[in-house]
């Protein structure tokens, strides 16, 4: 019996990875998230949900944005755990992590120093992060996952949302404070 040509490229490891990504994307629940996301990050995600909900007034859209974010984070964690990134992609991942670090530092600085907020700067950092992440996962995730990345970053990079979030007397200020406290903790822990 001759082996079929398409069987030569079969890999149980690849199949397991695909299955794991598929299952995890369908199970973006708190228990699954806790395997990949620490408590502080989870608290930040909760606050991002609240910001989105108060800003849009749309509960289901806000849940979708955060669920998309969680799915992307989990899938990227699975890719890292399975050593799927090549040398060039690992360098890009390091640059992405630096950009996230810069974004966190900028977000905290804008929060702590009154009247320094610049929506163009914050929006640009988020859009640059989005573009770096899309490049990183380009060959690893499906177009649907790319759409999730765009959905999340475009939502939170919205200059109007950012303006309301950083309004010193606005209703989103308590959420921003909690987000920045969480970011500070992640920076201090070396997680971010």
Protein Blocks (a to p, Z undefined) as FASTA:
>chain_A
ZZdfklmmgcfklmmmmmmmmmmmmmmcfklmmmmmcfklmmmmmmmmmmmmmmnopakl
mmmmmmmmmmmmmmmmmmmmnopacfklmmmmmmmmmmmmmmmmmmmmmmmmghkacfkl
mmmmmmmmmmmmmmmmmmmpcfklmmmmmmmmmmmmpmklmmmmmmmkbmklmmmmmmmm
mmmmmmmnomZZ
